[in-house]
Amino acid sequence: MKVLSFDTATKTGVCFGCAGETPRAWTVDLGKAEWPVRFSKTLIMTAHYIEKFRPDLVAVEQFVGGPKANSNLVGLVACVQGEATRLGVRVVSYYPATVRKHFLGGIKPPGNIKAAVYARCQMLGWKVEDTDAADAASLWDYTCSLESRAHQITSAVSATATTMPT
């Protein structure tokens, strides 16, 4: 199963890979343009990566609101969902806290949680350029763990291999 994941924001983390294999992750900077321009860039980016990689599934990190949240960020999530749907690719979305809890083994680390996600990617040997790419990689991993039996098996083996002393 080929999965493409997006952690949408002005700096959008993107991750692609086949379940059970090592993913590739990177960051796309949408810039500081007006929001309609960023929405347009998100639509174009989503279409480009879907056409390039032909994923079976697109995952996008669900927007989390609050009194100080930027409601335009909802638009970025909607752009990914709408464009993937238009192109005929199934879309799922998950909340960041759920993704991180899974990726970090249910343990909330002290300090910066984004740094912990980045460090976990490094430990797994995944090349991520920054915390935005790392967040997309953790979303990719969570999505694969729910959607692909092959990934569930390789993740269990990797977790055992990295935690057991030799």
Disulfide bonds with the S-S distance in Angstrom:
none
